[in-house]
């Protein structure tokens, strides 16, 4: 009898566990179902908004057509403008709808997998079980180098924009980083380089530090070409500079910063400030008087 009671209690325990598990599974299923319904409603509401905006835009196109016809009586031109307006409205509606459709699928993925996370611009996809996907609008390109291990690639929308981005190389995005392209030779601190990944010293505002030289490709090499103090490319490169040493106004390139300009005091009778401003002529900053320009 005692054994029967024990077996009965054990059976009740098993049934209870199964019931709790089933209840938990039903609860998770209900949450997932509710989440997906919410995503669907979100898409419907916003697609309706897209359509309402489209209808309003079409009405405006029609109103503009009537005004055009009334004012110009040029049926051909007014009709052409109306058709262009209608075409643009259709494109806007399509982009609007596609946007919310994409968001719906992202929302749905999160519902089905609470740990779902898409990789954003410039982020890599690791080599793991059930890896994340690239976010909407991004494509997966290979790693920067062929010998990189541990990642499947990089999510980006920049490959093909004509700029060799920091995540791109001639290996994973030849269209932007084709080595046959003419390299850009630029100033980086006190040197000239063609390396797009070179880390250069920057000013506090994020701009490049001013230099008194120019970088050019000479015989295939990125070469530093020294400028004199008056070197310029445009008028805005030039500015007046009063020299205590010469007691006079001179034109200097705005990047020229004198450390010490003669420790002397100019007498008033020795000062000559006849240069009012400067302009760039033949890559040199030349002084001129404003009243004769």
Secondary structure, 3 states (H helix, E strand, C coil): CHHHHHHHHHHHHHHHHHHHHHHHHHHHHHHHHHHHHHHHHHHHHHHHHHHHHHHHHHHHHHHHHHHHHHHHCCHHHHHHHHHHHHHHHHHHHHHHHHHHHHHHHHHHHHHHCCCCCCECCCCEEECCCCCCCECCCCEEECCCCCCCCCEEEEEECCCCCCCCCCCCCCCCCHHHHCCCCCCCCEEECCEEECCCCCCCCECCCCCECCCCEEEEEECCEEEEEECCCCECCCHHHEEEEEECCCCEEEEEECCCCCCCCCCCCCCHHHCECCCCEEEEECCEEEEECHHHC
